[in-house]
Amino acid sequence: MIKPKKAIISLKGYEPNLNPYLVKLDANEEKDYLSDKIVKNTVFPMNLYPDNDNTSLSIAIANKWQVSTSEVIVGNGSSEILELLVKTFVDKDEVVISFEPSFSMYKIYATINGATYIPVLPNEDFSLNVSTLLSAINEYNPKLIFLCTPNNPTGYLIPKEAIIEILDQTQAIVVVDEAYMEFSTQDTSVIDLINTFDNLIVTRTFSKAYGLASLRLGYGLANERLISLLKKVKAPYSVNAYSQIIGQNALDLESEMVRYTEASKNRRINLAKSLSDLGIQIYPSEGNFIFFKSKQNLYEDLINKGIMIRSFSGELANYYRVTVGSEEENALFINAMEAIINE
Ligand SMILES: *Cc1c(COP(=O)(O)O)cnc(C)c1O
C-alpha cells in the first residue's frame, strides 16, 4: 500500500482513553453546568453554511477582552488555532519549540506539518527553566514557540515577566495557551500584551472552564495582521452554527463561570490535601487538575475500581494527572487510592 508522509510513519497520534469507567477524571473535563441555561430554543438555518467570520461570537469575545473583532479568530476548539499557527508560520524543517512536560498536541501538530520539534527540559520539579528555553531559542532559531500556562499536565503558571523576557528575545511566533487560566488563583494572562508584541498570540477555550468540550470551540487573540494571516489558512466554515450560538450565550453568563471556577479552586485545595495526607507527592496546580507522583503503578488498580485518571509513560512513568472532580467523585477517587495504597 502507498506510504503516508515520512513524518506520519513514526508518529504516535493522540490516544483518548477508551477504558470503561464510573468516574472520569482523565481529561480535565468539567461538569455540564451551563447547558440548561444556554441551550434555549436555538433555531438556525440548518441548510446553510455557518457564518465563516463567526461575527456575533467574535463581537462577544472582543467585548469580553476589550479588543477589536479583527484581533479575534474563532476555531473548532483552540486545537484548530494551535495547528493553524503551525500551518501558517512554519515551513518544512523549521523549528517549533516547547518545554516538557506540556500539552502533547504541540509536538503532534509540529510533526504532522513537517516541522522539527525541539523539546526543552524542565527544572527538577518540572517547572519551566526560562534560561534553558532562552538558550534553546538562541541555538535553534525557532519559528514558533508554544507556552502553556497554567501548564498541562504540571499545573504551573509561567510568570508574566518570564513570558515578556521570552518575547523580548525572539522574533518567533509565541503562542501562549491559556486553556486553564480561569482556574488560576493569580491572573497572569498576557492578553493585555497582544498589541505590545506583534509576535504574540494567546489561545483560550470553551472546553474547560465553561464545561463545553463537546462544542469544539476556542479562540485566539493577537494583532490584526497576525489574525488575518491565520484566517487565510483556516478551513472555511470550521466552526458550526450551533456552537457559535451556544458559545455566545455562554459568554453572557460570565458570572456563572466565575462562580463555578471559584468552587472548583476550593475543591482543588481539598483534593490536594487529601492526596498529601495519603503521602502522595503532589505538584502545586493552578489548573482544574493535579499532577502527582506515586511510588507504585496505580493506573490498572484504579481502572479496576472504575476510576480513570491520566497516566504517563517514559520519563514520567508513575506520574499521574487527575482532574478535580465533584466532591463525590474526588471522594471516590481518594477512597480508591487509599484502598490501593493499603492493599
Ligand atoms: C484542553 C486543552 C486545550 C483545549 O483544546 P480544545 O481544542 O479547545 O478543546 C488546549 N490546550 C491545552 C493545553 C489543553 O489542555
PDBQT file of the ligand as one rigid body, heavy atoms in Angstrom, charges set to zero:
ROOT
HETATM    1  C1  LIG A 401      -7.789  21.051  26.826  1.00  0.00    +0.000 C 
HETATM    2  C2  LIG A 401      -6.686  21.868  26.270  1.00  0.00    +0.000 A 
HETATM    3  C3  LIG A 401      -6.893  22.706  25.195  1.00  0.00    +0.000 A 
HETATM    4  C4  LIG A 401      -8.265  22.895  24.639  1.00  0.00    +0.000 C 
HETATM    5  O1  LIG A 401      -8.460  22.269  23.489  1.00  0.00    +0.000 OA
HETATM    6  P1  LIG A 401      -9.830  22.498  22.711  1.00  0.00    +0.000 P 
HETATM    7  O2  LIG A 401      -9.436  22.141  21.340  1.00  0.00    +0.000 OA
HETATM    8  O3  LIG A 401     -10.183  23.956  22.842  1.00  0.00    +0.000 OA
HETATM    9  O4  LIG A 401     -10.842  21.611  23.314  1.00  0.00    +0.000 OA
HETATM   10  C5  LIG A 401      -5.848  23.469  24.720  1.00  0.00    +0.000 A 
HETATM   11  N1  LIG A 401      -4.639  23.401  25.296  1.00  0.00    +0.000 NA
HETATM   12  C6  LIG A 401      -4.414  22.633  26.355  1.00  0.00    +0.000 A 
HETATM   13  C7  LIG A 401      -3.096  22.645  26.997  1.00  0.00    +0.000 C 
HETATM   14  C8  LIG A 401      -5.421  21.822  26.858  1.00  0.00    +0.000 A 
HETATM   15  O5  LIG A 401      -5.178  21.014  27.890  1.00  0.00    +0.000 OA
ENDROOT
TORSDOF 0
